[in-house]
């Protein structure tokens, strides 16, 4: 570790941290605007008043998160969507703990979903001599597992709430 390498590491860390804080700050500004404008309330009411079964709305949210995970950072996406989706899901009668577990699993899936899964880039950078194609092919079994977990948790919500129920 030379002083020059240390400076480069500090500079890279600072850039990454600044980018993350900028994303979070702008998402918070947007959330404040949405709160003042009451758009999330109107959107939640719209979702709850749809004439479809609540399972289809849950499936739509899951598909939305899977597609968004292919193209954007899930922290930012959650800041943008949770003020709308969470109240709607609670209004439809879903357990908040169970829904939180589903969202966490979907966020984990987003980290390995091509083309922009963050963990794909991290793994590619950590392993010399490996191609991005190899990393993506290696992530498919894990993606299938995460989708299976979401399906199982959707059909058996008590699996997500069983252990916390003892507290």
Phi and psi restraints in degrees (value plus and minus 20) as a CYANA .aco file:
   2 UNK   PHI    -113.4   -73.4
   2 UNK   PSI     147.3   187.3
   3 UNK   PHI     -84.0   -44.0
   3 UNK   PSI     -56.5   -16.5
   4 UNK   PHI     -85.1   -45.1
   4 UNK   PSI     -63.2   -23.2
   5 UNK   PHI     -83.1   -43.1
   5 UNK   PSI     -58.8   -18.8
   6 UNK   PHI     -81.9   -41.9
   6 UNK   PSI     -64.0   -24.0
   7 UNK   PHI     -81.7   -41.7
   7 UNK   PSI     -62.8   -22.8
   8 UNK   PHI     -83.5   -43.5
   8 UNK   PSI     -60.4   -20.4
   9 UNK   PHI     -83.9   -43.9
   9 UNK   PSI     -63.1   -23.1
  10 UNK   PHI     -83.6   -43.6
  10 UNK   PSI     -62.6   -22.6
  11 UNK   PHI     -83.5   -43.5
  11 UNK   PSI     -65.3   -25.3
  12 UNK   PHI     -83.2   -43.2
  12 UNK   PSI     -62.4   -22.4
  13 UNK   PHI     -82.9   -42.9
  13 UNK   PSI     -62.0   -22.0
  14 UNK   PHI     -83.6   -43.6
  14 UNK   PSI     -63.2   -23.2
  15 UNK   PHI     -82.6   -42.6
  15 UNK   PSI     -65.3   -25.3
  16 UNK   PHI     -84.2   -44.2
  16 UNK   PSI     -64.8   -24.8
  17 UNK   PHI     -83.3   -43.3
  17 UNK   PSI     -62.3   -22.3
  18 UNK   PHI     -82.9   -42.9
  18 UNK   PSI     -60.2   -20.2
  19 UNK   PHI     -83.4   -43.4
  19 UNK   PSI     -64.3   -24.3
  20 UNK   PHI     -84.2   -44.2
  20 UNK   PSI     -64.9   -24.9
  21 UNK   PHI     -85.0   -45.0
  21 UNK   PSI     -55.4   -15.4
  22 UNK   PHI     -84.6   -44.6
  22 UNK   PSI     -62.6   -22.6
  23 UNK   PHI     -82.6   -42.6
  23 UNK   PSI     -66.3   -26.3
  24 UNK   PHI     -85.6   -45.6
  24 UNK   PSI     -61.7   -21.7
  25 UNK   PHI     -83.2   -43.2
  25 UNK   PSI     -64.7   -24.7
  26 UNK   PHI     -88.1   -48.1
  26 UNK   PSI     -55.7   -15.7
  27 UNK   PHI     -85.1   -45.1
  27 UNK   PSI     -58.5   -18.5
  28 UNK   PHI     -86.6   -46.6
  28 UNK   PSI     -59.0   -19.0
  29 UNK   PHI     -82.0   -42.0
  29 UNK   PSI     -63.9   -23.9
  30 UNK   PHI     -82.9   -42.9
  30 UNK   PSI     -61.2   -21.2
  31 UNK   PHI     -82.6   -42.6
  31 UNK   PSI     -60.4   -20.4
  32 UNK   PHI     -83.7   -43.7
  32 UNK   PSI     -62.8   -22.8
  33 UNK   PHI     -81.1   -41.1
  33 UNK   PSI     -64.5   -24.5
  34 UNK   PHI     -83.8   -43.8
  34 UNK   PSI     -58.1   -18.1
  35 UNK   PHI     -84.7   -44.7
  35 UNK   PSI     -61.2   -21.2
  36 UNK   PHI     -88.9   -48.9
  36 UNK   PSI     -59.4   -19.4
  37 UNK   PHI    -100.4   -60.4
  37 UNK   PSI     -30.4     9.6
  38 UNK   PHI      45.0    85.0
  38 UNK   PSI      -0.7    39.3
  39 UNK   PHI     -83.3   -43.3
  39 UNK   PSI     -63.1   -23.1
  40 UNK   PHI     -79.2   -39.2
  40 UNK   PSI     -58.3   -18.3
  41 UNK   PHI     -83.1   -43.1
  41 UNK   PSI     -64.4   -24.4
  42 UNK   PHI     -85.3   -45.3
  42 UNK   PSI     -61.4   -21.4
  43 UNK   PHI     -87.3   -47.3
  43 UNK   PSI     -60.2   -20.2
  44 UNK   PHI     -83.0   -43.0
  44 UNK   PSI     -63.0   -23.0
  45 UNK   PHI     -80.8   -40.8
  45 UNK   PSI     -61.5   -21.5
  46 UNK   PHI     -81.0   -41.0
  46 UNK   PSI     -65.6   -25.6
  47 UNK   PHI     -83.8   -43.8
  47 UNK   PSI     -63.2   -23.2
  48 UNK   PHI     -88.2   -48.2
  48 UNK   PSI     -47.4    -7.4
  49 UNK   PHI    -111.4   -71.4
  49 UNK   PSI     -16.7    23.3
  50 UNK   PHI     -83.7   -43.7
  50 UNK   PSI     125.2   165.2
  51 UNK   PHI    -110.8   -70.8
  51 UNK   PSI      27.8    67.8
  52 UNK   PHI    -148.1  -108.1
  52 UNK   PSI     139.3   179.3
  53 UNK   PHI     -86.4   -46.4
  53 UNK   PSI     128.5   168.5
  54 UNK   PHI     -81.4   -41.4
  54 UNK   PSI     -44.1    -4.1
  55 UNK   PHI     -85.4   -45.4
  55 UNK   PSI     -56.7   -16.7
  56 UNK   PHI     -88.1   -48.1
  56 UNK   PSI     -54.9   -14.9
  57 UNK   PHI     -87.4   -47.4
  57 UNK   PSI     -62.4   -22.4
  58 UNK   PHI     -80.8   -40.8
  58 UNK   PSI     -64.2   -24.2
  59 UNK   PHI     -81.3   -41.3
  59 UNK   PSI     -58.6   -18.6
  60 UNK   PHI     -83.7   -43.7
  60 UNK   PSI     -61.0   -21.0
  61 UNK   PHI     -85.0   -45.0
  61 UNK   PSI     -62.6   -22.6
  62 UNK   PHI     -83.2   -43.2
  62 UNK   PSI     -65.3   -25.3
  63 UNK   PHI     -84.0   -44.0
  63 UNK   PSI     -60.8   -20.8
  64 UNK   PHI     -78.7   -38.7
  64 UNK   PSI     -64.4   -24.4
  65 UNK   PHI     -89.1   -49.1
  65 UNK   PSI     -55.9   -15.9
  66 UNK   PHI     -86.2   -46.2
  66 UNK   PSI     -65.4   -25.4
  67 UNK   PHI     -85.9   -45.9
  67 UNK   PSI     -64.1   -24.1
  68 UNK   PHI     -83.5   -43.5
  68 UNK   PSI     -53.5   -13.5
  69 UNK   PHI     -84.1   -44.1
  69 UNK   PSI     -42.8    -2.8
  70 UNK   PHI     -93.2   -53.2
  70 UNK   PSI     -41.8    -1.8
  71 UNK   PHI    -146.8  -106.8
  71 UNK   PSI     -34.0     6.0
  72 UNK   PHI    -165.3  -125.3
  72 UNK   PSI     145.1   185.1
  73 UNK   PHI     -89.8   -49.8
  73 UNK   PSI     111.7   151.7
  74 UNK   PHI     -92.7   -52.7
  74 UNK   PSI     -46.0    -6.0
  75 UNK   PHI     -82.2   -42.2
  75 UNK   PSI     -67.3   -27.3
  76 UNK   PHI     -84.1   -44.1
  76 UNK   PSI     -61.8   -21.8
  77 UNK   PHI     -84.5   -44.5
  77 UNK   PSI     -58.3   -18.3
  78 UNK   PHI     -87.1   -47.1
  78 UNK   PSI     -59.8   -19.8
  79 UNK   PHI     -79.3   -39.3
  79 UNK   PSI     -55.7   -15.7
  80 UNK   PHI     -98.8   -58.8
  80 UNK   PSI     -56.3   -16.3
  81 UNK   PHI    -120.1   -80.1
  81 UNK   PSI     -48.8    -8.8
  82 UNK   PHI     -80.6   -40.6
  82 UNK   PSI     -55.8   -15.8
  83 UNK   PHI     -81.7   -41.7
  83 UNK   PSI     -41.4    -1.4
  84 UNK   PHI    -116.8   -76.8
  84 UNK   PSI     -68.1   -28.1
  85 UNK   PHI     -94.9   -54.9
  85 UNK   PSI     -63.1   -23.1
  86 UNK   PHI     -80.6   -40.6
  86 UNK   PSI     -69.8   -29.8
  87 UNK   PHI     -82.1   -42.1
  87 UNK   PSI     -54.5   -14.5
  88 UNK   PHI     -85.7   -45.7
  88 UNK   PSI     -63.3   -23.3
  89 UNK   PHI     -86.7   -46.7
  89 UNK   PSI     -56.9   -16.9
  90 UNK   PHI     -88.2   -48.2
  90 UNK   PSI     -57.4   -17.4
  91 UNK   PHI     -86.0   -46.0
  91 UNK   PSI     -46.2    -6.2
  92 UNK   PHI    -103.7   -63.7
  92 UNK   PSI     -23.9    16.1
  93 UNK   PHI      75.8   115.8
  93 UNK   PSI      -5.2    34.8
  94 UNK   PHI    -101.2   -61.2
  94 UNK   PSI     128.9   168.9
  95 UNK   PHI     -92.0   -52.0
  95 UNK   PSI     108.5   148.5
  96 UNK   PHI     -84.1   -44.1
  96 UNK   PSI     -56.1   -16.1
  97 UNK   PHI     -84.8   -44.8
  97 UNK   PSI     -66.7   -26.7
  98 UNK   PHI     -80.9   -40.9
  98 UNK   PSI     -64.3   -24.3
  99 UNK   PHI     -83.7   -43.7
  99 UNK   PSI     -58.1   -18.1
 100 UNK   PHI     -82.3   -42.3
 100 UNK   PSI     -59.9   -19.9
 101 UNK   PHI     -84.7   -44.7
 101 UNK   PSI     -63.0   -23.0
 102 UNK   PHI     -79.1   -39.1
 102 UNK   PSI     -65.0   -25.0
 103 UNK   PHI     -85.1   -45.1
 103 UNK   PSI     -59.8   -19.8
 104 UNK   PHI     -83.4   -43.4
 104 UNK   PSI     -63.1   -23.1
 105 UNK   PHI     -83.7   -43.7
 105 UNK   PSI     -60.2   -20.2
 106 UNK   PHI     -84.9   -44.9
 106 UNK   PSI     -56.2   -16.2
 107 UNK   PHI     -87.2   -47.2
 107 UNK   PSI     -58.2   -18.2
 108 UNK   PHI     -84.4   -44.4
 108 UNK   PSI     -60.4   -20.4
 109 UNK   PHI     -81.2   -41.2
 109 UNK   PSI     -60.0   -20.0
 110 UNK   PHI     -83.4   -43.4
 110 UNK   PSI     -49.2    -9.2
 111 UNK   PHI     -88.3   -48.3
 111 UNK   PSI     -40.2    -0.2
 112 UNK   PHI    -138.0   -98.0
 112 UNK   PSI      -9.4    30.6
 113 UNK   PHI    -108.8   -68.8
 113 UNK   PSI     104.8   144.8
 114 UNK   PHI     -89.4   -49.4
 114 UNK   PSI     134.4   174.4
 115 UNK   PHI    -114.8   -74.8
 115 UNK   PSI     -28.2    11.8
 116 UNK   PHI    -139.9   -99.9
 116 UNK   PSI       4.4    44.4
 117 UNK   PHI     -83.4   -43.4
 117 UNK   PSI     105.1   145.1
 118 UNK   PHI     -80.3   -40.3
 118 UNK   PSI     -60.5   -20.5
 119 UNK   PHI     -86.1   -46.1
 119 UNK   PSI     -46.1    -6.1
 120 UNK   PHI     -83.7   -43.7
 120 UNK   PSI     -63.6   -23.6
 121 UNK   PHI     -89.0   -49.0
 121 UNK   PSI     -58.0   -18.0
 122 UNK   PHI     -85.0   -45.0
 122 UNK   PSI     -64.8   -24.8
 123 UNK   PHI     -84.9   -44.9
 123 UNK   PSI     -60.5   -20.5
 124 UNK   PHI     -80.8   -40.8
 124 UNK   PSI     -59.4   -19.4
 125 UNK   PHI     -92.9   -52.9
 125 UNK   PSI     -49.1    -9.1
 126 UNK   PHI    -102.4   -62.4
 126 UNK   PSI     -48.1    -8.1
 127 UNK   PHI    -127.1   -87.1
 127 UNK   PSI      88.1   128.1
 128 UNK   PHI     -90.4   -50.4
 128 UNK   PSI     124.3   164.3
 129 UNK   PHI      62.8   102.8
 129 UNK   PSI     -14.6    25.4
 130 UNK   PHI    -124.6   -84.6
 130 UNK   PSI     122.5   162.5
 131 UNK   PHI    -111.9   -71.9
 131 UNK   PSI     140.7   180.7
 132 UNK   PHI     -83.5   -43.5
 132 UNK   PSI     -53.5   -13.5
 133 UNK   PHI     -80.8   -40.8
 133 UNK   PSI     -60.5   -20.5
 134 UNK   PHI     -83.9   -43.9
 134 UNK   PSI     -61.5   -21.5
 135 UNK   PHI     -83.9   -43.9
 135 UNK   PSI     -65.1   -25.1
 136 UNK   PHI     -84.5   -44.5
 136 UNK   PSI     -64.9   -24.9
 137 UNK   PHI     -81.2   -41.2
 137 UNK   PSI     -57.2   -17.2
 138 UNK   PHI     -90.6   -50.6
 138 UNK   PSI     -40.9    -0.9
 139 UNK   PHI    -104.3   -64.3
 139 UNK   PSI     -36.5     3.5
 140 UNK   PHI     -79.3   -39.3
 140 UNK   PSI     -63.3   -23.3
 141 UNK   PHI     -80.0   -40.0
 141 UNK   PSI     -55.3   -15.3
 142 UNK   PHI     -92.0   -52.0
 142 UNK   PSI     -57.7   -17.7
 143 UNK   PHI     -82.3   -42.3
 143 UNK   PSI     -63.2   -23.2
 144 UNK   PHI     -83.0   -43.0
 144 UNK   PSI     -59.0   -19.0
 145 UNK   PHI     -83.7   -43.7
 145 UNK   PSI     -64.7   -24.7
 146 UNK   PHI     -82.8   -42.8
 146 UNK   PSI     -62.1   -22.1
 147 UNK   PHI     -82.3   -42.3
 147 UNK   PSI     -60.5   -20.5
 148 UNK   PHI     -81.4   -41.4
 148 UNK   PSI     -61.7   -21.7
 149 UNK   PHI     -82.6   -42.6
 149 UNK   PSI     -62.5   -22.5
 150 UNK   PHI     -82.7   -42.7
 150 UNK   PSI     -61.9   -21.9
 151 UNK   PHI     -84.7   -44.7
 151 UNK   PSI     -65.5   -25.5
 152 UNK   PHI     -82.6   -42.6
 152 UNK   PSI     -64.5   -24.5
 153 UNK   PHI     -86.4   -46.4
 153 UNK   PSI     -49.6    -9.6
 154 UNK   PHI     -90.0   -50.0
 154 UNK   PSI     -57.8   -17.8
 155 UNK   PHI    -104.2   -64.2
 155 UNK   PSI     -46.7    -6.7
 156 UNK   PHI    -148.4  -108.4
 156 UNK   PSI      54.9    94.9
 157 UNK   PHI     -81.6   -41.6
 157 UNK   PSI     -44.4    -4.4
 158 UNK   PHI     -85.8   -45.8
 158 UNK   PSI     -39.9     0.1
 159 UNK   PHI     -83.5   -43.5
 159 UNK   PSI     -53.2   -13.2
 160 UNK   PHI    -102.5   -62.5
 160 UNK   PSI     -43.7    -3.7
 161 UNK   PHI    -127.8   -87.8
 161 UNK   PSI     -22.3    17.7
 162 UNK   PHI     -83.1   -43.1
 162 UNK   PSI     -76.5   -36.5
 163 UNK   PHI     -85.0   -45.0
 163 UNK   PSI     -65.9   -25.9
 164 UNK   PHI     -84.4   -44.4
 164 UNK   PSI     -39.5     0.5
 165 UNK   PHI     -86.2   -46.2
 165 UNK   PSI     -38.3     1.7
 166 UNK   PHI    -102.2   -62.2
 166 UNK   PSI     -30.3     9.7
